[in-house]
Amino acid sequence: MENMIDIIGSLITLLGAIFIFLGSLGIVRMPDSFNRMQTGTKASTLGTILTLLGLGIIVPSWFGKVFILIMFVMITNPVSSHTLARAAHFVGIKLSDKTVSDILADDEKNKKEE
């Protein structure tokens, strides 16, 4: 039974590593900074959570610490990505030609008109 738990934990950890790899591949392939940020954040958040969860399954005595790390990642990754994206937009980093809409620019334009 203990061997089966190790295999499940290893598979979850491997799945997390795959998500992290796919996130890094998305960073290379996306057309602009905003898409790269979104791809990197979503994939790295899920990949890190799965990797930590797999480690928590393999070593049950670490599960409390792993849970705290997972909560930290779930809070800080999206917040930091959002802050960086707002700063990039404020500085004037251009969107890709393939971008369909810029809701933040539309909101800023509407606020200026009011």
C-alpha positions as CSV (number, residue, x, y, z in Angstrom):
1,M,0.0,0.0,0.0
2,E,2.8,2.4,0.8
3,N,4.4,1.7,-2.6
4,M,1.1,2.6,-4.3
5,I,0.9,6.0,-2.4
6,D,4.5,6.7,-3.6
7,I,3.5,6.0,-7.2
8,I,0.4,8.2,-7.0
9,G,2.5,11.0,-5.4
10,S,5.1,10.6,-8.1
11,L,2.6,10.8,-10.9
12,I,1.0,14.0,-9.4
13,T,4.5,15.5,-9.1
14,L,5.3,14.5,-12.7
15,L,2.0,16.1,-13.8
16,G,3.0,19.3,-12.0
17,A,6.4,19.3,-13.8
18,I,4.6,18.8,-17.1
19,F,2.4,21.9,-16.4
20,I,5.5,23.9,-15.5
21,F,7.1,22.8,-18.8
22,L,4.0,23.7,-20.8
23,G,3.9,27.1,-19.1
24,S,7.5,27.8,-20.1
25,L,6.7,26.7,-23.6
26,G,3.8,29.1,-23.7
27,I,6.0,31.9,-22.5
28,V,8.2,31.4,-25.6
29,R,5.3,31.0,-28.0
30,M,2.9,33.8,-27.0
31,P,3.0,37.1,-29.0
32,D,3.1,39.8,-26.4
33,S,4.1,40.4,-22.7
34,F,0.5,40.2,-21.4
35,N,-0.2,36.8,-23.0
36,R,3.2,35.5,-21.8
37,M,2.4,36.7,-18.3
38,Q,-1.0,35.0,-18.2
39,T,0.4,31.8,-19.6
40,G,3.3,31.7,-17.2
41,T,1.2,32.5,-14.2
42,K,-1.6,30.0,-14.8
43,A,0.6,27.1,-15.7
44,S,3.2,27.7,-13.1
45,T,0.6,28.1,-10.4
46,L,-1.1,24.8,-11.2
47,G,2.2,23.1,-11.8
48,T,3.6,24.2,-8.5
49,I,0.5,23.2,-6.6
50,L,0.5,19.8,-8.2
51,T,4.2,19.3,-7.5
52,L,3.8,20.3,-3.9
53,L,0.7,18.1,-3.5
54,G,2.6,15.2,-4.9
55,L,5.4,15.8,-2.4
56,G,2.9,16.0,0.4
57,I,1.5,12.6,-0.6
58,I,4.9,11.0,-0.8
59,V,6.0,12.4,2.6
60,P,2.8,12.8,4.7
61,S,4.7,14.4,7.6
62,W,5.3,17.4,5.3
63,F,1.6,17.9,4.3
64,G,1.0,20.7,6.8
65,K,3.9,22.7,5.4
66,V,3.0,21.8,1.9
67,F,-0.6,23.1,2.4
68,I,0.8,26.4,3.7
69,L,3.0,26.7,0.6
70,I,0.1,25.9,-1.7
71,M,-2.0,28.6,-0.1
72,F,0.9,31.0,-0.4
73,V,1.3,30.2,-4.1
74,M,-2.4,30.5,-4.8
75,I,-2.5,34.0,-3.3
76,T,0.8,35.5,-4.5
77,N,1.1,34.2,-8.1
78,P,-2.1,35.8,-9.4
79,V,-1.7,39.0,-7.4
80,S,1.9,39.5,-8.6
81,S,0.9,38.7,-12.2
82,H,-2.0,41.2,-12.0
83,T,0.3,43.9,-10.6
84,L,2.9,43.4,-13.2
85,A,0.3,43.4,-16.0
86,R,-1.2,46.7,-14.7
87,A,2.3,48.2,-14.5
88,A,3.1,47.1,-18.0
89,H,-0.1,48.6,-19.3
90,F,0.5,51.8,-17.4
91,V,4.0,52.1,-18.9
92,G,2.5,51.6,-22.4
93,I,3.8,48.2,-23.4
94,K,2.0,47.5,-26.7
95,L,-0.4,44.6,-27.2
96,S,-0.1,42.2,-30.0
97,D,-1.8,42.9,-33.3
98,K,-3.8,39.7,-32.7
99,T,-5.4,41.1,-29.5
100,V,-9.1,41.7,-30.0
101,S,-9.9,44.1,-27.1
102,D,-8.2,46.1,-24.4
103,I,-10.8,46.4,-21.6
104,L,-8.5,48.3,-19.3
105,A,-7.9,51.0,-21.9
106,D,-11.6,51.2,-22.6
107,D,-12.3,51.7,-18.9
108,E,-9.6,54.4,-18.7
109,K,-11.1,56.1,-21.7
110,N,-14.6,56.0,-20.3
111,K,-13.4,57.5,-17.0
112,K,-11.7,60.4,-18.8
113,E,-14.9,61.1,-20.7
114,E,-17.0,61.3,-17.5
